[in-house]
Amino acid sequence: MGQKTTVRDDGDGANPYLRTGQFRFFMGFSMNALSPAPSILEAAGVSLDRAEAILNGALQGADDGELFIERSESESFLFDDGRLKSAAYDSSEGFGLRVVAGETAGYAHSSEITEAALRRAADSSALAKRGYSGSADHGPRATNTRLYGEDDPTASPAFSDKVALLQEIDAWCRARDPRVVQVMASLSGERRTVEILRADGRLIRDVRPLARINVQLTVEKDGRRENGFAGAGGRAGFEVWISPDRWQEQAEEALRQALVNLDAVSCPAGEMDVVLGAGWNGVLLHEAVGHGLEGDFNRKGTSAFSGRIGERVAAKGVTVFDDGSLPGRRGSLTVDDEGTPTERTVLIEDGILVGYMHDRMSARLMGLTATGNGRRQSFAHMPMPRMTNTAMDNGTTPRAEMIEATKRGLYCANFGGGQVDITNGKFVFQCTEAYLIEDGKITAPVKGATLIGDGPSALTRVTMIGDDFDFDPGVGVCGKSGQSVPVGVGQPSLKITGLTVGGTGV
C-alpha cells in the first residue's frame, strides 16, 4: 500500500529580505521608517554574526541548507453545550538547522535558542555530508511583496470579549430555530513569526497571522438528530470574521445544512454522473490530484503522475493551479519555509500536465526551479513540497445546465474529509450534503453518500466546467508525513461522469 495523505476541515512594500551584515534586522513599512527591532536570535542573546558563522561552517561542502527560527503564540476557545468547555493558550519558540547533501538531509532542532545549541545542531546536521562534496545552490530570489499584515489574533479582542462572542453565537443559534438542541462554536488564532537565515547572510522574516471561526449545530425532529457545520478564516486578525454579519452567516449555513439532513434519505449505491458544487469541494481535487503533483513523490517515481509531463492527464478545459501568493488566504505565504517567494504554479493546462510543486530539494534534484512550496509544520520539522491554495480554473457552463443534462445522478454540495493513495490516486470522500438528480432536476436530499474513484481517471471524465469559481471559506488543514499545515482549495462546479457512489439505499 502506498503512502496515504489526508485532509480535514480543519503588499505594503516592506522587504522581508535583509542582509544581516547590512541592517541586522529591520521592521517597518518603508526603508525610511528607521524602526529597528531585534531578530528572534538577537532577542535570545545570539548575535547574527555568530549564527551566520555557525551555519556557514555546517554548510561547507553541502548543496543547500538554512537556519529556520520560529516564535509562535496560539489560542483556542470551545463553547459547547451552553458553556465554555475549553480555553487554551500556547507559546513556543525554537530553531531547526538543515544541511542538504545530494538526496540526504541532516536536520537538528531545539526549543533552546542559544549559541551552544546552534553549535550542537550544526555538528549533528553536518553528518549528512559524510564523504560528500557538493556546490552550494543559489539562494531564493528576493521579493518586496507582503500578502498579509502583522495582526495578532491572540491579542485582540480581549479574552472576555471572545468568550462573550461564543456565548452570543450559542444563544443566537438556539433562538433561531427550536429544533436546535446543541451548539458548538469555536475560535482559534495564532501568530507565527519565522526567520530564515541563509548561507549568503540574508535574514528573511515573515509574520503570519491566522484566525478561524467554526459553528456546528445539532438539530432534532421526531427523535432523529442531524448535524451541520460551517466555518471561515484566513490570514488576518479575528476582527475580519467576528462582525455579526460574518458569524451569523456561518451559523445560518450550519443550520441550513443540518435541517436539510433531517429530511435526507439513504443514498443509493452504484455508478452515477456526479455534479460537484463550487468552493470547498475542491478538496477532492486537492486529495485526488494535488498530492500526486508534489515534487517529492514525482522525483521518487511513486506518484501516478510521475514522468508524464506533456501528456494529457485530464479532459480538455481542465486547468489546475497552486497559488500561495493570494493576499490573505489561509494557504498563502509571503515566502515559504525555505525563504522562496510563493507564486502561481500551473500544474495542468487545458488537460495537459505541465508542472509539479517543488521545494528547493526536489527542484534541484530534478533540474527545475523551486515554486515556493517548501513548507513545514514548525521548527521541529523539515520542509517538504506541500500545496498552498490549490484549485481548478473557471469554465463557462452554468451549474443549472449540468443538472438539466443529468438523467440520473448525484449533486454533491459539500464534502467532509477524505483520503487518497498517492501511488495510484485512488480516493474515498464523504458527502456531508448531497441530493439525487432525477430527470434533470434536484430531488431528495440523501445521507451516507461517498465518492470512490481515482484522480487520474476522474480528471478525464470531467464533461462540464462551471462558471461559478470560488475558494473555500478558509477551513482547510492538510496532513502529510505527520505534518499539518493550513491550506486553501477551490473550484467551479463540475460534472464528472461514471463515478462510483457508495451508499446504503436501494
C-alpha positions as CSV (number, residue, x, y, z in Angstrom):
1,M,0.0,0.0,0.0
2,G,1.4,3.4,-0.9
3,Q,1.7,6.4,1.4
4,K,-1.6,8.0,2.3
5,T,-2.3,11.6,3.0
6,T,-5.4,13.1,4.5
7,V,-7.1,16.5,4.5
8,R,-9.7,17.6,7.1
9,D,-11.9,20.5,7.6
10,D,-9.7,22.0,9.7
11,G,1.8,44.3,-0.3
12,D,2.8,47.2,1.5
13,G,6.4,47.3,0.0
14,A,8.3,46.1,3.1
15,N,11.1,43.8,2.1
16,P,11.3,40.6,4.1
17,Y,14.9,40.0,2.8
18,L,17.5,41.7,5.0
19,R,21.2,41.1,5.0
20,T,22.5,40.5,8.5
21,G,25.7,42.4,7.8
22,Q,23.9,45.4,6.5
23,F,20.9,46.1,8.6
24,R,21.0,43.4,11.4
25,F,17.2,43.5,11.2
26,F,14.6,45.9,10.0
27,M,10.9,46.3,10.8
28,G,8.5,48.8,9.3
29,F,6.6,49.8,6.3
30,S,9.3,51.7,4.4
31,M,13.1,51.7,4.3
32,N,13.0,55.2,5.7
33,A,11.0,54.3,8.8
34,L,14.1,53.5,10.9
35,S,12.3,51.4,13.4
36,P,14.7,48.6,14.0
37,A,13.6,45.5,16.0
38,P,15.7,42.7,17.2
39,S,15.5,39.3,15.5
40,I,14.4,36.3,17.5
41,L,18.0,35.2,17.6
42,E,19.2,38.6,19.0
43,A,16.3,38.7,21.5
44,A,17.6,35.3,22.7
45,G,21.1,36.6,23.1
46,V,22.6,35.1,19.9
47,S,24.4,37.5,17.6
48,L,23.5,37.2,13.9
49,D,27.2,37.2,13.0
50,R,27.8,34.2,15.2
51,A,24.7,32.4,13.9
52,E,25.8,33.0,10.3
53,A,29.3,31.7,11.0
54,I,28.0,28.5,12.6
55,L,25.6,28.0,9.7
56,N,28.3,28.5,7.1
57,G,30.5,26.1,8.9
58,A,27.8,23.4,8.7
59,L,27.1,24.1,5.1
60,Q,30.7,24.0,3.9
61,G,30.6,21.4,1.0
62,A,26.8,21.0,1.1
63,D,24.3,21.7,-1.6
64,D,21.9,23.7,0.5
65,G,20.5,24.4,3.9
66,E,19.3,27.1,6.2
67,L,18.7,28.1,9.8
68,F,14.9,28.3,10.5
69,I,13.9,30.2,13.6
70,E,10.3,30.4,14.9
71,R,8.3,32.1,17.6
72,S,4.6,31.1,17.9
73,E,1.7,32.1,20.0
74,S,-1.7,30.5,19.7
75,E,-5.0,30.2,21.5
76,S,-8.3,28.4,21.1
77,F,-11.8,28.6,22.6
78,L,-14.5,26.0,22.5
79,F,-18.1,26.8,23.7
80,D,-20.1,23.6,23.8
81,D,-23.4,22.6,25.3
82,G,-24.1,26.0,26.7
83,R,-20.8,26.6,28.4
84,L,-17.1,27.3,27.8
85,K,-15.7,23.9,27.6
86,S,-12.0,24.8,27.0
87,A,-9.7,27.7,26.6
88,A,-6.1,27.2,25.7
89,Y,-3.0,29.3,25.1
90,D,0.4,28.2,23.9
91,S,3.6,29.9,23.3
92,S,6.7,28.3,21.8
93,E,10.0,29.1,20.1
94,G,12.9,27.2,18.7
95,F,15.1,26.6,15.7
96,G,15.9,24.0,13.1
97,L,19.1,23.7,11.2
98,R,19.3,21.8,8.0
99,V,22.2,20.6,5.9
100,V,21.4,19.1,2.4
101,A,23.9,16.9,0.6
102,G,22.6,15.3,-2.6
103,E,19.5,13.4,-1.6
104,T,20.4,13.3,2.0
105,A,19.4,15.9,4.6
106,G,20.6,16.3,8.1
107,Y,18.3,18.1,10.5
108,A,18.5,19.1,14.1
109,H,16.2,21.3,16.1
110,S,15.8,22.7,19.6
111,S,13.5,24.8,21.7
112,E,16.6,26.3,23.3
113,I,17.9,29.2,21.3
114,T,21.5,29.6,22.4
115,E,24.8,29.6,20.6
116,A,25.7,26.3,22.3
117,A,22.5,24.7,21.0
118,L,23.2,26.1,17.5
119,R,26.7,24.5,17.5
120,R,25.3,21.1,18.6
121,A,22.7,21.3,15.9
122,A,25.3,22.2,13.3
123,D,27.5,19.4,14.3
124,S,24.7,16.9,14.1
125,S,23.2,18.1,10.8
126,A,26.7,18.2,9.1
127,L,26.9,14.4,9.4
128,A,24.8,14.3,6.3
129,K,27.9,15.4,4.3
130,R,30.0,12.4,5.2
131,G,32.2,11.7,2.1
132,Y,30.2,14.2,0.1
133,S,31.5,17.3,-1.7
134,G,28.9,19.5,-3.4
135,S,28.4,23.0,-4.6
136,A,26.1,25.4,-2.9
137,D,22.8,26.1,-4.7
138,H,21.9,29.7,-5.3
139,G,19.6,31.3,-2.8
140,P,16.0,32.1,-3.3
141,R,15.0,35.2,-5.2
142,A,14.0,38.3,-3.3
143,T,10.6,39.9,-3.1
144,N,9.0,43.1,-1.8
145,T,5.5,41.6,-1.7
146,R,3.6,41.1,1.5
147,L,0.4,39.2,1.4
148,Y,-1.0,40.0,4.9
149,G,-0.4,42.3,7.9
150,E,1.2,41.5,11.2
151,D,-2.1,41.2,13.1
152,D,-2.1,39.3,16.3
153,P,-5.3,37.3,16.8
154,T,-4.2,36.3,20.3
155,A,-4.1,40.0,21.4
156,S,-7.4,41.3,20.1
157,P,-10.2,41.1,21.0
158,A,-9.7,40.6,24.7
159,F,-10.2,37.1,26.3
160,S,-13.5,38.1,27.9
161,D,-14.8,39.5,24.6
162,K,-14.0,36.3,22.7
163,V,-15.8,34.2,25.4
164,A,-18.8,36.6,25.2
165,L,-18.9,36.3,21.4
166,L,-19.1,32.5,21.6
167,Q,-21.9,32.8,24.2
168,E,-23.7,35.1,21.9
169,I,-23.4,32.7,19.0
170,D,-24.7,29.9,21.1
171,A,-27.8,31.9,22.3
172,W,-28.5,33.2,18.8
173,C,-28.4,29.7,17.2
174,R,-30.8,28.3,19.8
175,A,-33.2,31.2,19.4
176,R,-33.1,30.9,15.6
177,D,-34.9,27.5,15.4
178,P,-36.5,25.4,18.2
179,R,-35.1,22.2,16.6
180,V,-31.5,23.2,17.6
181,V,-30.6,21.0,20.5
182,Q,-26.8,21.5,20.6
183,V,-24.4,24.3,19.5
184,M,-20.6,24.0,19.3
185,A,-18.8,27.3,18.5
186,S,-15.1,27.8,18.5
187,L,-12.4,30.3,17.8
188,S,-8.8,29.6,17.1
189,G,-6.0,32.0,16.3
190,E,-2.2,32.2,16.0
191,R,0.7,34.5,15.2
192,R,3.8,32.8,13.9
193,T,7.0,34.8,13.4
194,V,9.5,32.9,11.3
195,E,13.1,33.9,10.3
196,I,15.2,32.1,7.8
197,L,18.9,32.7,7.8
198,R,20.5,31.7,4.5
199,A,24.2,31.0,3.9
200,D,24.6,34.2,1.9
201,G,23.8,36.2,5.1
202,R,20.2,37.1,4.2
203,L,17.8,37.0,7.1
204,I,14.2,36.6,5.8
205,R,11.4,37.4,8.2
206,D,7.7,36.6,7.8
207,V,5.0,37.3,10.4
208,R,2.0,35.1,9.8
209,P,-1.4,35.6,11.4
210,L,-4.1,33.0,11.1
211,A,-7.6,33.0,12.5
212,R,-10.7,30.9,12.2
213,I,-14.3,30.6,13.5
214,N,-16.4,27.5,13.4
215,V,-20.0,26.8,14.1
216,Q,-21.5,23.3,14.4
217,L,-25.2,22.6,15.1
218,T,-27.3,19.6,16.0
219,V,-31.0,19.7,15.3
220,E,-33.6,17.2,16.3
221,K,-37.1,16.2,14.9
222,D,-39.1,13.2,15.8
223,G,-36.2,11.6,17.6
224,R,-33.8,12.0,14.7
225,R,-30.7,14.1,15.0
226,E,-28.5,15.6,12.3
227,N,-25.5,18.0,12.2
228,G,-24.4,20.9,10.1
229,F,-21.1,22.7,10.1
230,A,-19.7,25.9,8.7
231,G,-16.5,28.0,9.3
232,A,-14.4,30.7,7.9
233,G,-10.9,32.1,8.4
234,G,-7.7,33.4,6.8
235,R,-4.5,35.4,7.5
236,A,-5.7,38.4,9.4
237,G,-6.9,39.2,12.9
238,F,-10.3,38.0,14.3
239,E,-12.0,41.3,13.5
240,V,-12.4,40.3,9.9
241,W,-14.6,37.3,10.8
242,I,-16.4,38.1,14.0
243,S,-18.6,41.0,12.9
244,P,-22.3,40.0,13.4
245,D,-23.0,39.7,9.7
246,R,-20.0,37.3,9.3
247,W,-20.6,35.0,12.2
248,Q,-24.3,34.9,11.6
249,E,-23.6,33.9,8.0
250,Q,-21.7,30.8,9.3
251,A,-24.4,30.0,11.8
252,E,-27.1,30.2,9.2
253,E,-25.2,27.9,6.9
254,A,-24.6,25.3,9.6
255,L,-28.3,25.4,10.5
256,R,-29.3,25.1,6.8
257,Q,-27.1,22.0,6.3
258,A,-28.5,20.4,9.5
259,L,-32.1,21.0,8.5
260,V,-31.5,19.6,5.0
261,N,-30.0,16.4,6.5
262,L,-33.1,16.0,8.8
263,D,-35.1,15.2,5.7
264,A,-32.4,13.2,3.9
265,V,-33.0,9.6,2.7
266,S,-30.4,6.9,2.4
267,C,-28.2,7.3,-0.7
268,P,-28.4,4.6,-3.3
269,A,-25.2,3.0,-4.4
270,G,-23.9,2.5,-7.9
271,E,-22.1,4.2,-10.8
272,M,-23.5,7.7,-11.4
273,D,-22.8,11.0,-13.0
274,V,-21.9,13.4,-10.3
275,V,-22.2,17.2,-10.2
276,L,-19.9,18.9,-7.6
277,G,-20.6,22.3,-6.1
278,A,-18.1,25.1,-6.2
279,G,-15.6,26.1,-3.5
280,W,-14.8,23.7,-0.7
281,N,-15.5,20.7,-3.0
282,G,-12.1,21.5,-4.4
283,V,-10.8,19.3,-1.6
284,L,-11.4,16.4,-3.9
285,L,-9.0,17.9,-6.4
286,H,-6.6,18.6,-3.6
287,E,-6.6,15.0,-2.5
288,A,-7.1,13.1,-5.7
289,V,-4.7,15.1,-7.8
290,G,-2.8,17.7,-5.8
291,H,-0.7,15.4,-3.7
292,G,0.3,13.4,-6.7
293,L,1.7,16.6,-8.2
294,E,4.0,17.4,-5.3
295,G,7.6,17.2,-6.4
296,D,9.0,14.7,-3.9
297,F,6.6,11.9,-5.0
298,N,7.4,12.5,-8.6
299,R,11.1,12.7,-8.1
300,K,10.9,9.3,-6.4
301,G,8.6,7.9,-9.1
302,T,5.8,7.0,-6.6
303,S,3.1,9.2,-8.0
304,A,0.5,8.3,-10.6
305,F,1.7,11.4,-12.5
306,S,5.4,10.6,-12.4
307,G,7.2,11.1,-15.7
308,R,4.1,12.3,-17.5
309,I,4.9,16.0,-18.2
310,G,3.5,16.9,-21.6
311,E,0.9,14.2,-21.6
312,R,-2.9,14.6,-21.4
313,V,-4.0,13.7,-17.9
314,A,-7.3,15.4,-17.8
315,A,-10.2,16.4,-20.0
316,K,-9.9,19.4,-22.3
317,G,-10.6,22.6,-20.5
318,V,-9.3,21.4,-17.1
319,T,-6.6,23.8,-15.8
320,V,-5.3,23.2,-12.3
321,F,-3.0,25.6,-10.4
322,D,-1.5,26.1,-7.0
323,D,-1.1,29.7,-5.8
324,G,0.4,30.7,-2.5
325,S,0.5,34.4,-3.5
326,L,-3.2,35.2,-2.9
327,P,-3.5,38.0,-0.3
328,G,-5.0,36.9,3.0
329,R,-6.0,33.4,2.0
330,R,-5.5,30.6,4.5
331,G,-2.9,28.7,2.4
332,S,-1.0,31.8,1.4
333,L,2.6,32.6,2.4
334,T,4.7,35.7,1.5
335,V,7.7,33.3,1.4
336,D,7.7,29.6,2.0
337,D,9.6,27.9,4.9
338,E,12.8,27.9,2.9
339,G,12.6,31.6,2.0
340,T,11.3,31.2,-1.6
341,P,8.6,33.7,-2.6
342,T,5.3,31.9,-3.3
343,E,3.8,32.1,-6.8
344,R,1.0,30.8,-9.1
345,T,2.2,27.5,-10.5
346,V,0.1,26.0,-13.3
347,L,0.1,22.2,-12.9
348,I,-2.3,21.1,-15.6
349,E,-3.2,23.4,-18.5
350,D,-6.2,22.5,-20.7
351,G,-5.8,18.9,-19.7
352,I,-2.0,18.7,-20.3
353,L,0.3,18.1,-17.3
354,V,2.8,21.0,-17.4
355,G,4.4,21.1,-13.9
356,Y,4.8,20.0,-10.3
357,M,5.1,21.8,-7.0
358,H,8.7,22.0,-5.7
359,D,10.6,22.8,-2.6
360,R,14.3,23.6,-3.1
361,M,15.5,20.0,-2.8
362,S,13.1,18.4,-5.3
363,A,13.7,21.3,-7.7
364,R,17.5,20.9,-7.6
365,L,17.4,17.2,-8.0
366,M,15.0,17.4,-10.9
367,G,16.9,20.3,-12.6
368,L,13.9,22.6,-12.2
369,T,13.1,25.8,-10.3
370,A,11.6,26.0,-6.8
371,T,8.0,27.1,-6.8
372,G,7.6,28.3,-3.2
373,N,6.0,25.1,-2.0
374,G,8.6,24.2,0.7
375,R,6.5,24.0,3.9
376,R,6.9,22.7,7.4
377,Q,4.6,22.4,10.4
378,S,7.1,24.0,12.8
379,F,10.8,24.5,13.6
380,A,10.8,20.8,14.7
381,H,10.1,19.6,11.1
382,M,12.0,19.6,7.8
383,P,10.4,21.3,4.8
384,M,8.9,19.3,2.0
385,P,6.8,20.0,-1.1
386,R,3.3,21.0,0.0
387,M,0.3,22.6,-1.5
388,T,-0.8,26.2,-0.6
389,N,-4.1,27.2,-2.3
390,T,-4.9,24.6,-5.0
391,A,-7.7,25.0,-7.4
392,M,-9.2,24.4,-10.8
393,D,-9.8,27.4,-13.1
394,N,-13.3,28.6,-14.2
395,G,-15.2,27.3,-17.2
396,T,-18.3,28.6,-19.0
397,T,-21.2,26.3,-18.1
398,P,-23.8,27.3,-15.6
399,R,-24.4,24.7,-12.9
400,A,-28.1,24.6,-13.8
401,E,-27.2,23.3,-17.2
402,M,-25.2,20.5,-15.6
403,I,-28.2,19.4,-13.6
404,E,-30.5,19.6,-16.6
405,A,-28.1,17.4,-18.6
406,T,-28.1,14.7,-16.0
407,K,-30.7,11.9,-16.3
408,R,-29.8,10.2,-13.0
409,G,-27.0,11.2,-10.7
410,L,-25.9,12.9,-7.5
411,Y,-25.4,16.6,-6.7
412,C,-22.7,16.9,-4.0
413,A,-23.0,20.3,-2.4
414,N,-20.5,19.8,0.4
415,F,-17.8,17.3,1.3
416,G,-16.4,16.2,4.6
417,G,-13.0,14.7,4.6
418,G,-11.3,12.1,2.5
419,Q,-8.1,10.3,1.7
420,V,-6.0,9.2,-1.2
421,D,-3.3,6.7,-2.0
422,I,-0.6,8.6,-3.8
423,T,0.7,5.6,-5.7
424,N,-2.5,5.1,-7.7
425,G,-4.6,8.2,-7.0
426,K,-7.5,6.2,-5.5
427,F,-9.7,8.2,-3.2
428,V,-12.7,7.9,-0.9
429,F,-14.7,11.0,0.1
430,Q,-17.7,11.5,2.3
431,C,-20.5,13.9,1.2
432,T,-22.0,15.9,4.1
433,E,-24.7,17.4,1.9
434,A,-25.9,15.7,-1.3
435,Y,-29.0,15.3,-3.4
436,L,-30.4,13.0,-6.0
437,I,-30.6,14.2,-9.6
438,E,-33.6,12.7,-11.4
439,D,-34.6,13.6,-15.0
440,G,-32.6,16.8,-14.9
441,K,-33.9,18.1,-11.5
442,I,-32.6,18.1,-8.0
443,T,-34.9,16.0,-5.8
444,A,-34.4,14.3,-2.5
445,P,-31.5,15.1,-0.1
446,V,-29.5,11.9,0.7
447,K,-27.2,10.9,3.5
448,G,-24.4,8.4,3.7
449,A,-23.1,9.2,0.2
450,T,-19.4,8.5,-0.5
451,L,-17.5,9.1,-3.7
452,I,-15.0,6.4,-4.7
453,G,-12.6,6.6,-7.6
454,D,-9.1,7.6,-8.7
455,G,-7.8,11.0,-9.5
456,P,-6.2,10.4,-12.9
457,S,-9.3,8.7,-14.2
458,A,-11.8,11.2,-12.7
459,L,-10.0,14.1,-14.4
460,T,-10.5,12.5,-17.8
461,R,-14.3,12.2,-17.1
462,V,-14.9,15.9,-16.5
463,T,-17.5,16.8,-19.1
464,M,-18.7,20.3,-17.9
465,I,-16.8,23.0,-16.0
466,G,-18.9,25.7,-14.3
467,D,-18.7,29.5,-14.5
468,D,-19.0,29.9,-10.7
469,F,-15.4,29.5,-9.4
470,D,-15.0,30.0,-5.7
471,F,-12.4,29.3,-3.0
472,D,-13.3,27.5,0.3
473,P,-14.2,29.8,3.2
474,G,-10.8,29.2,4.9
475,V,-11.0,26.0,6.9
476,G,-8.6,23.5,5.3
477,V,-5.9,21.6,7.1
478,C,-3.7,19.2,5.2
479,G,-1.8,16.3,6.7
480,K,1.3,14.7,5.1
481,S,4.0,12.6,6.6
482,G,2.9,13.6,10.1
483,Q,2.9,17.3,9.4
484,S,-0.2,19.5,9.3
485,V,-0.3,22.9,7.5
486,P,-3.2,25.3,6.6
487,V,-4.3,25.1,3.0
488,G,-6.9,26.5,0.7
489,V,-8.9,24.8,-2.1
490,G,-11.2,25.9,-4.8
491,Q,-13.1,25.1,-8.0
492,P,-16.1,25.9,-10.1
493,S,-19.0,23.5,-10.2
494,L,-18.0,20.3,-12.2
495,K,-19.8,17.4,-13.8
496,I,-17.9,14.1,-13.7
497,T,-19.4,11.1,-15.4
498,G,-19.2,7.5,-14.2
499,L,-18.1,7.9,-10.6
500,T,-18.8,5.1,-8.1
501,V,-21.1,6.3,-5.4
502,G,-21.3,4.3,-2.1
503,G,-24.5,4.4,-0.1
504,T,-26.9,2.3,2.0
505,G,-30.0,2.8,-0.1
506,V,-31.5,0.6,-2.7
